[in-house]
Amino acid sequence: MPKLKTHRGAAKRFKKTGTGKIKRAKAFKNHILTKKSAKRKHNLALSGLVDVSDQARVEKLLPYD
């Protein structure tokens, strides 16, 4: 069986935690930031987790992670 290729776009966006969950960045922290509160921007800067329902799909894109 041939080697599987890692999806390079997914590799740049997701990292695995020590417990096997998948970390992701939150959306809406790119532009139009003046109307967003400091608290909201701070919370968007923190990392989030991929939902359990999407985890298997992301793991398929990252076979060696």
C-alpha positions as CSV (number, residue, x, y, z in Angstrom):
1,M,0.0,0.0,0.0
2,P,1.4,3.4,-0.9
3,K,2.2,6.1,1.6
4,L,-0.7,8.6,2.3
5,K,-0.1,12.2,1.7
6,T,-0.8,14.7,4.5
7,H,-3.3,17.5,3.4
8,R,-0.9,20.5,3.7
9,G,-3.7,23.0,4.2
10,A,-5.0,21.0,7.2
11,A,-1.5,20.5,8.6
12,K,-1.1,24.3,8.8
13,R,-4.4,24.7,10.6
14,F,-4.6,21.8,13.1
15,K,-2.4,20.3,15.8
16,K,-3.0,17.3,18.0
17,T,-3.0,17.6,21.8
18,G,-1.4,15.1,24.1
19,T,-4.8,13.5,24.8
20,G,-5.5,13.1,21.0
21,K,-7.9,15.9,20.6
22,I,-7.4,18.4,17.7
23,K,-6.6,22.0,18.4
24,R,-7.8,24.8,16.0
25,A,-7.7,28.5,15.7
26,K,-10.9,30.5,16.1
27,A,-12.4,32.5,13.2
28,F,-13.3,36.2,13.0
29,K,-10.0,37.6,14.3
30,N,-8.7,38.8,10.9
31,H,-10.1,42.2,10.1
32,I,-12.9,44.6,11.1
33,L,-11.5,44.5,14.6
34,T,-12.4,48.0,15.7
35,K,-16.0,47.2,16.5
36,K,-15.1,44.1,18.5
37,S,-14.5,44.5,22.2
38,A,-11.1,43.7,23.8
39,K,-12.6,40.8,25.7
40,R,-14.0,39.3,22.5
41,K,-10.7,39.7,20.6
42,H,-8.8,38.1,23.5
43,N,-11.2,35.1,23.5
44,L,-10.9,34.7,19.7
45,A,-7.1,34.7,20.1
46,L,-7.3,31.6,22.3
47,S,-7.2,28.2,20.7
48,G,-10.3,26.0,20.4
49,L,-11.0,22.3,19.8
50,V,-12.4,20.6,16.7
51,D,-15.9,19.3,17.5
52,V,-16.2,15.6,18.1
53,S,-18.4,15.2,15.1
54,D,-15.7,16.7,12.8
55,Q,-12.7,15.0,14.4
56,A,-12.7,11.8,12.3
57,R,-12.8,13.9,9.1
58,V,-9.8,16.0,10.2
59,E,-7.9,13.0,11.3
60,K,-8.3,11.5,7.8
61,L,-6.5,14.6,6.4
62,L,-3.6,14.2,8.9
63,P,-2.7,10.5,8.7
64,Y,0.7,10.8,10.4
65,D,-0.1,13.4,13.1
